[in-house]
Structure formats: structure tokens, C-alpha cells
């Protein structure tokens, strides 16, 4: 099954949804709604956030409507999927703590993504 998701950029207090500068990099707040999970992780590209490179991803909330816990996948060395994308993984909170595979709904995850334009 193919990955299905939507990204909604969230407006700041001035109504801006474009990346904003913070020190030497930019950041954007967004809501990622994964409607079809793939077993290897739902890979979200930097371009979905108006960025060309991703340096840091923070999960700042989730709707948990389907009793799943989102996490950002990293390697043992702390690297993301690539410099231009990250993967969301979803763990079932049904007592099995299994990583969800195909045909499950990850729900909405709020993220703050830092990177370069």
C-alpha cells in the first residue's frame, strides 16, 4: 500500500505559515495527517514544509485517536531517514506495543521542523 498523508502548515501569531528564521536555520510548525501507514515508516519530505533540508524534528502533539503513539525514526547514530526527509513510525497502544504496518491510520501528529530553505 502506498503512503498517504497530508501536511497542513500552521499559522503563527502573525498568521504566517512560511518557514521562519531561528538563529542560522528556519523552522515551521505543521500538522501531519498520516492516513495510510507503511511498515518501513511514513516518509515525509522536507519540501512538504517549504524546506530543502531537515536538521531537527520535534513532535509537539498528536491526536491519538486510534490509540497509536507517533515517533520520529532515527538510526543508532541519530540520523533521520535522510537529510531531506524524516520517517514517522507508529506504535500500537493496545498492549502489544507493535509497530503498525499497512492499512492502519496514524492520525494527526503536530511537528516543529527545523531546517534550511
Secondary structure, 3 states (H helix, E strand, C coil): CCCEEEEEECCCCCCCCCCEEECCEEEEEEEEEEEECCCCCEEEEHHHHCCCEEEEEEEEEECCCCCEEEEECCCCCCCCCECCEEEEEEEECCCCCCECCCCCCCEEEEEEEEEEC
